[in-house]
Amino acid sequence: MKMTIYFEESDYRRLKAISLELGRSPASLVRDAVAAFVRRRLRAKKVQSLGSGRSGRYDLSERAEELLKGEFLRPACRTPTP
């Protein structure tokens, strides 16, 4: 896909200098930077919900596979031992 991007003049000069130093085109550096940004953003979104709630189940880690398959309708919660 093609797109037009407008840079500040100083940023474009730096980008050109880096591209010459690395022997790559400015466009390839921009594509790599955007791809890295998107990957980081997706990872950050996945982690945001990690541990954000309480299930009320104390057997969650022991029964993860069973629970993920939908077999969680059976009561199996137990109270934690002190």
C-alpha positions, 0 to 999 in steps of 0.5 A: 500500500502506498501513502504520503507522509510529511516530515519536519525538515530536520527529521527528514534530513536525519532520516536521509543521513541514517539511510545513507549510513545504513545503505537502506532507503528512507522508505524501508526505514520508515516501514520498519519503524512503523512495523515495530511500533505496531508490534509494540502497541499490540503487545501492550494491548494484550498485557493491559488486561492481564490480572485485571480481575478476580475469578473467585476460583482458587483452582484456576491454574490447576484447571486452566485447560479444562476451564478453557474448554468450557468444562467450568460449569462443574463446581470445583472451587475450594477455599484456600488453605491458610 
